Amino acid sequence: MTQPSIPSTAARLTAVRPTAARSAGRDGGYSELATQVREAGLLRRRYGYYWTKLILVPVVTAAMIVAFVLIGNSWWQLVTAVVFAFVFTQIAFLGHDAAHRQIFRSGRWNDWISLIVGDLFVGMSYGWWQHKHTRHHANPNQVGADPDIELPVISFTAAQVEAKRSRPLRWLIGHQGWFFFPILLLEGLSLHASSVRRVFAHGVLRRRAVEISFLAIRIIGYLTLVLLVLPPGKAAAFLGVQLGLFGFYMGMSFAPNHKGMPLVPHDMKLDFLRRQVLMSRNIRGGRTIDFLMGGLNYQIEHHLFPSMPRPHLRRAAPMIRAFCDANGTRYTETTLLHSYAIVTRHINQVGLGDKDPFACPLLELREVASTTE
């Protein structure tokens, strides 16, 4: 099922048929779907695919460092900065896969790959990201539970708008959707800063010493390399381009997946299948989109089966879409550009005071929720 245009509030989320909801069982039919997916072999490991990527990480990174040194003191390094931003984001996608146990059966192996890839090569704390991302997967778009809709600058709920509203900021909040994407240029710096704060903060953090060591090597070593090769002015320009585009690329890959989808009240309970499907959006496209978005374009499949290896997501999509259609669960899919339009419109509507923009039809969803209790 596709969405050719931005739907109205009344039709925004699920047109869940009560009979289908009741017949699907307490888990919304997830057990049946999981059996189909497992029997199709879509949860088996793809060692060749991932070992190839893991080998390419140090090889490509080393090649980029050599190229950076050979180019030397030149404004052509701004082109190099663009390539670094792209490579670091692609490596971050691989760390995301490892954190979801997609690469190896062993949790320990996946953890170490996440630490090496995330902390040492990208400069992003695995422990910080895992804590935040796990909460998101457990409660996508749920008010008060999903950290991805609790941002300090952009408001995603009416309550957040009211908390920030003041006369000087009123116009900015009302047009916040137009600022969302430019703000992503600061996301790269924010990711590094959040990682450093997390590893030095109080609280439980497994392998804290390892994370501190890896982050120190990555961040200090990278800055030292840049300053040894480039004078301060060019170094600042290089870092600005690299960090800005890294954050922008990361944000543009994650934003289409849930932003502008329905928000779930804090006290509402839903079965697992509908909780994941109804709050997620897939992005249509070929293998180029698959590569550029690191598999995040199959957000519905990823949320239903987080440990499914990335190459299998494309094969799983038709099966899961057909299952959702047969069970009366809306499966949202659109183009990349249209998803950005939805995100912009949604955030602007929130800022303009729409009390329940793109919200779930509460009566329908509460009826579905009641079947799970």
C-alpha positions as CSV (number, residue, x, y, z in Angstrom):
1,M,0.0,0.0,0.0
2,T,1.4,3.4,-0.9
3,Q,0.6,7.0,0.0
4,P,0.6,9.3,-3.0
5,S,-0.2,12.3,-1.0
6,I,0.0,13.6,2.6
7,P,-3.1,12.2,4.3
8,S,-5.5,14.1,6.5
9,T,-5.4,13.8,10.2
10,A,-8.5,11.6,10.2
11,A,-7.0,9.1,7.8
12,R,-3.4,9.5,8.9
13,L,-2.8,6.2,10.6
14,T,-4.4,2.9,10.8
15,A,-7.6,1.9,9.2
16,V,-7.5,-1.2,11.4
17,R,-10.5,-3.5,10.8
18,P,-11.8,-4.6,14.3
19,T,-12.4,-8.1,13.0
20,A,-8.9,-8.4,11.7
21,A,-7.5,-7.0,14.9
22,R,-9.3,-9.5,17.1
23,S,-8.5,-12.5,14.9
24,A,-4.8,-11.6,14.9
25,G,-4.4,-12.5,18.5
26,R,-2.7,-10.7,21.4
27,D,0.5,-10.1,19.5
28,G,-1.3,-8.7,16.4
29,G,-0.3,-11.8,14.4
30,Y,3.4,-11.2,14.9
31,S,4.1,-14.9,15.8
32,E,2.6,-16.0,12.6
33,L,4.6,-13.5,10.6
34,A,7.8,-14.4,12.4
35,T,7.3,-18.0,11.5
36,Q,6.9,-17.1,7.8
37,V,10.0,-14.9,7.9
38,R,12.1,-17.6,9.7
39,E,11.0,-20.3,7.3
40,A,11.9,-18.2,4.3
41,G,15.5,-18.0,5.7
42,L,15.5,-14.3,6.1
43,L,17.0,-14.4,9.6
44,R,20.1,-16.4,8.6
45,R,23.4,-14.7,8.9
46,R,25.2,-13.1,5.9
47,Y,28.8,-13.6,6.9
48,G,30.3,-13.1,3.4
49,Y,28.4,-9.8,3.0
50,Y,29.5,-8.4,6.4
51,W,33.0,-9.7,6.4
52,T,33.5,-7.9,3.1
53,K,32.3,-4.7,4.7
54,L,34.4,-5.2,7.8
55,I,37.5,-5.7,5.8
56,L,36.8,-2.6,3.7
57,V,36.5,-0.4,6.8
58,P,40.2,-0.2,7.7
59,V,41.2,-0.4,4.0
60,V,39.1,2.5,2.9
61,T,39.9,4.5,6.0
62,A,43.7,4.0,5.5
63,A,43.3,5.0,1.8
64,M,41.5,8.2,2.8
65,I,44.2,9.1,5.3
66,V,46.9,8.5,2.7
67,A,45.1,10.6,0.2
68,F,44.6,13.4,2.7
69,V,48.3,13.4,3.5
70,L,49.4,13.4,-0.2
71,I,47.0,16.2,-1.2
72,G,48.5,18.2,1.7
73,N,47.9,22.0,2.2
74,S,45.3,22.6,-0.5
75,W,41.7,23.8,-0.7
76,W,41.0,20.5,-2.6
77,Q,40.9,19.0,0.9
78,L,37.3,20.3,1.1
79,V,36.5,17.6,-1.5
80,T,38.3,15.1,0.7
81,A,36.1,16.3,3.6
82,V,33.0,15.4,1.6
83,V,34.3,11.9,1.0
84,F,35.3,11.5,4.7
85,A,31.7,12.5,5.7
86,F,30.2,9.9,3.3
87,V,32.6,7.1,4.4
88,F,32.1,7.8,8.1
89,T,28.3,7.6,7.7
90,Q,28.6,4.4,5.8
91,I,30.8,3.0,8.6
92,A,28.2,4.2,11.1
93,F,25.5,2.2,9.3
94,L,27.7,-0.9,9.7
95,G,28.0,-0.2,13.4
96,H,24.2,0.1,13.6
97,D,23.9,-3.4,12.0
98,A,26.3,-4.9,14.6
99,A,24.5,-3.2,17.5
100,H,21.4,-5.0,16.4
101,R,23.1,-8.4,16.3
102,Q,22.8,-8.6,12.5
103,I,26.4,-9.7,11.8
104,F,27.3,-12.5,14.2
105,R,25.4,-14.9,16.4
106,S,27.6,-14.1,19.3
107,G,26.5,-11.0,21.3
108,R,30.1,-10.4,22.4
109,W,31.4,-10.4,18.8
110,N,28.7,-7.9,17.8
111,D,29.5,-5.7,20.8
112,W,33.2,-5.5,20.0
113,I,32.5,-4.8,16.3
114,S,30.2,-2.0,17.4
115,L,32.9,-0.6,19.8
116,I,35.6,-0.8,17.1
117,V,33.5,0.6,14.3
118,G,31.5,3.1,16.3
119,D,34.0,4.5,18.8
120,L,37.3,3.9,17.1
121,F,36.4,4.7,13.4
122,V,33.5,7.0,13.7
123,G,34.0,8.6,17.1
124,M,30.5,7.8,18.4
125,S,30.0,6.0,21.7
126,Y,28.4,2.6,21.3
127,G,27.2,2.6,24.9
128,W,25.5,6.0,24.5
129,W,23.9,5.1,21.2
130,Q,22.8,1.7,22.3
131,H,20.9,3.0,25.4
132,K,19.2,5.7,23.3
133,H,18.4,3.5,20.3
134,T,17.1,0.6,22.4
135,R,14.5,2.9,24.0
136,H,13.5,4.2,20.6
137,H,12.9,0.6,19.2
138,A,10.9,-0.3,22.3
139,N,8.5,2.7,22.0
140,P,8.7,4.3,18.6
141,N,7.0,7.7,18.6
142,Q,5.5,7.2,22.0
143,V,5.3,10.5,24.0
144,G,7.5,10.4,27.0
145,A,9.2,7.2,26.0
146,D,10.9,7.6,22.6
147,P,14.1,9.8,23.0
148,D,14.0,10.5,19.2
149,I,11.1,12.8,19.7
150,E,12.6,14.6,22.7
151,L,15.0,17.0,21.0
152,P,16.1,20.3,22.6
153,V,15.6,22.5,19.5
154,I,12.7,21.0,17.5
155,S,9.3,20.3,19.0
156,F,7.3,17.2,18.0
157,T,4.3,17.6,20.4
158,A,2.0,20.4,21.5
159,A,3.3,20.1,25.0
160,Q,6.9,20.7,23.8
161,V,5.8,23.7,21.9
162,E,4.0,25.2,24.9
163,A,7.1,24.7,27.0
164,K,9.3,26.6,24.6
165,R,6.8,29.2,23.4
166,S,7.6,32.9,23.9
167,R,6.9,36.0,21.8
168,P,10.4,36.2,20.3
169,L,10.4,32.6,19.4
170,R,6.8,32.3,18.2
171,W,7.5,32.8,14.5
172,L,10.5,30.4,14.6
173,I,8.5,27.7,16.3
174,G,5.7,28.1,13.8
175,H,8.2,27.6,10.9
176,Q,10.5,25.1,12.7
177,G,10.0,22.5,9.9
178,W,12.0,24.6,7.6
179,F,14.9,24.8,10.1
180,F,15.0,21.1,10.9
181,F,17.2,20.1,8.0
182,P,19.7,23.0,8.2
183,I,20.0,22.2,11.9
184,L,21.2,18.7,11.0
185,L,24.5,20.3,9.9
186,L,25.2,20.5,13.6
187,E,24.3,16.9,14.3
188,G,27.8,15.5,13.7
189,L,29.3,17.8,16.3
190,S,26.4,16.9,18.6
191,L,27.0,13.2,18.2
192,H,30.6,13.5,19.2
193,A,29.9,15.8,22.1
194,S,27.1,13.5,23.4
195,S,29.4,10.5,23.2
196,V,32.2,12.2,25.2
197,R,29.7,13.3,27.8
198,R,28.3,9.8,28.2
199,V,31.6,8.0,28.7
200,F,32.6,10.5,31.4
201,A,29.2,10.7,33.1
202,H,28.0,8.8,36.2
203,G,26.0,5.7,35.6
204,V,26.4,2.2,34.3
205,L,28.5,1.9,31.1
206,R,30.0,-1.4,30.1
207,R,33.6,-1.3,28.9
208,R,33.9,2.4,29.9
209,A,37.7,2.2,29.7
210,V,37.6,0.8,26.2
211,E,35.2,3.4,25.0
212,I,37.3,6.2,26.5
213,S,40.4,4.8,24.9
214,F,38.9,4.3,21.5
215,L,37.2,7.7,21.5
216,A,40.4,9.4,22.6
217,I,42.4,7.7,19.8
218,R,39.8,8.6,17.2
219,I,39.0,12.2,18.1
220,I,42.4,13.4,19.3
221,G,44.2,11.4,16.6
222,Y,41.9,12.8,13.8
223,L,42.3,16.4,15.0
224,T,46.0,16.0,15.2
225,L,46.2,14.6,11.7
226,V,44.2,17.5,10.3
227,L,46.2,20.2,12.1
228,L,49.5,18.6,11.1
229,V,48.5,18.7,7.4
230,L,46.5,21.9,7.2
231,P,47.0,25.4,8.6
232,P,44.3,26.5,11.1
233,G,42.1,28.3,8.6
234,K,41.9,25.4,6.2
235,A,41.7,22.9,9.0
236,A,38.6,24.7,10.4
237,A,37.0,24.7,6.9
238,F,37.8,21.0,6.4
239,L,36.3,20.1,9.8
240,G,33.3,22.3,9.3
241,V,32.5,20.6,6.0
242,Q,33.2,17.1,7.2
243,L,31.3,17.3,10.5
244,G,28.5,19.3,8.9
245,L,27.9,16.8,6.1
246,F,28.4,13.8,8.3
247,G,25.6,15.0,10.6
248,F,23.4,16.0,7.7
249,Y,23.8,12.7,6.0
250,M,23.0,10.8,9.2
251,G,20.0,13.0,9.9
252,M,18.7,12.8,6.4
253,S,18.9,9.0,6.6
254,F,17.1,8.6,9.9
255,A,14.5,11.5,9.7
256,P,12.2,9.9,7.0
257,N,11.6,6.8,9.1
258,H,9.4,8.1,11.9
259,K,9.1,11.8,11.8
260,G,5.6,12.9,10.8
261,M,4.2,9.5,11.7
262,P,1.5,9.3,14.4
263,L,2.5,10.0,18.0
264,V,1.3,7.5,20.6
265,P,0.0,8.8,24.0
266,H,2.1,7.8,26.9
267,D,-0.5,5.6,28.5
268,M,-1.6,3.7,25.3
269,K,-0.7,0.0,24.9
270,L,-0.5,-1.6,21.5
271,D,0.5,-5.1,20.4
272,F,4.1,-5.4,19.1
273,L,3.3,-5.7,15.4
274,R,1.1,-2.6,15.2
275,R,3.4,-0.6,17.5
276,Q,6.2,-1.1,15.1
277,V,4.4,-1.0,11.8
278,L,2.0,1.9,12.3
279,M,4.7,4.3,13.6
280,S,7.3,3.5,10.8
281,R,7.6,4.6,7.2
282,N,9.4,2.8,4.4
283,I,11.2,4.7,1.6
284,R,10.7,3.3,-2.0
285,G,13.6,3.0,-4.3
286,G,16.1,0.7,-5.9
287,R,19.4,-0.7,-4.7
288,T,20.9,2.8,-4.8
289,I,18.6,4.0,-2.1
290,D,19.3,0.8,-0.2
291,F,23.0,1.6,-0.3
292,L,22.8,5.3,0.4
293,M,20.4,4.8,3.4
294,G,22.2,1.8,4.8
295,G,19.0,-0.3,4.8
296,L,17.1,2.2,6.9
297,N,14.7,2.7,4.1
298,Y,13.2,-0.6,5.2
299,Q,12.2,0.8,8.5
300,I,9.1,-1.4,9.0
301,E,11.0,-4.6,8.4
302,H,13.9,-3.4,10.6
303,H,11.6,-2.6,13.5
304,L,9.8,-5.9,13.3
305,F,13.0,-7.9,13.0
306,P,15.9,-5.8,14.3
307,S,18.4,-8.7,13.9
308,M,17.5,-9.4,10.3
309,P,20.7,-8.9,8.2
310,R,20.5,-5.8,6.0
311,P,20.6,-7.7,2.6
312,H,17.4,-9.6,3.6
313,L,15.3,-6.5,4.3
314,R,14.6,-6.0,0.6
315,R,13.4,-9.6,0.2
316,A,11.3,-9.4,3.4
317,A,9.4,-6.3,2.4
318,P,6.9,-7.8,0.0
319,M,6.1,-10.6,2.4
320,I,5.6,-8.2,5.3
321,R,3.6,-5.8,3.2
322,A,1.3,-8.6,2.1
323,F,0.8,-9.8,5.7
324,C,-0.1,-6.3,6.9
325,D,-2.6,-5.8,4.1
326,A,-4.2,-9.2,4.8
327,N,-4.5,-8.3,8.5
328,G,-5.8,-4.7,8.0
329,T,-2.6,-3.0,9.3
330,R,-1.6,0.1,7.3
331,Y,1.8,-0.3,5.7
332,T,3.2,3.1,4.9
333,E,5.6,3.6,2.0
334,T,6.6,6.6,0.0
335,T,9.4,8.3,-1.9
336,L,12.4,9.9,-0.2
337,L,11.5,13.5,-1.3
338,H,7.9,13.0,-0.3
339,S,8.9,11.8,3.1
340,Y,10.9,15.0,3.6
341,A,7.9,17.0,2.7
342,I,5.8,15.1,5.2
343,V,8.4,15.7,7.9
344,T,8.6,19.4,7.2
345,R,4.8,19.8,7.1
346,H,4.3,17.8,10.3
347,I,6.9,19.8,12.3
348,N,5.5,23.1,11.1
349,Q,1.9,22.0,12.0
350,V,3.1,21.2,15.6
351,G,4.8,24.6,15.8
352,L,1.7,26.4,14.6
353,G,-0.4,24.9,17.4
354,D,-2.0,21.8,15.9
355,K,-2.9,19.9,19.1
356,D,-2.9,16.5,17.5
357,P,-1.1,16.6,14.1
358,F,-1.1,13.3,12.3
359,A,-2.2,11.6,15.5
360,C,-3.7,8.1,15.6
361,P,-7.5,8.0,15.4
362,L,-7.7,7.3,19.1
363,L,-11.0,5.5,19.1
364,E,-9.7,3.0,16.5
365,L,-6.3,2.5,18.1
366,R,-7.8,2.2,21.6
367,E,-10.1,-0.5,20.3
368,V,-7.0,-2.3,18.9
369,A,-5.2,-1.7,22.2
370,S,-8.0,-3.1,24.2
371,T,-7.7,-6.5,22.3
372,T,-4.1,-6.8,23.6
373,E,-4.9,-6.3,27.3
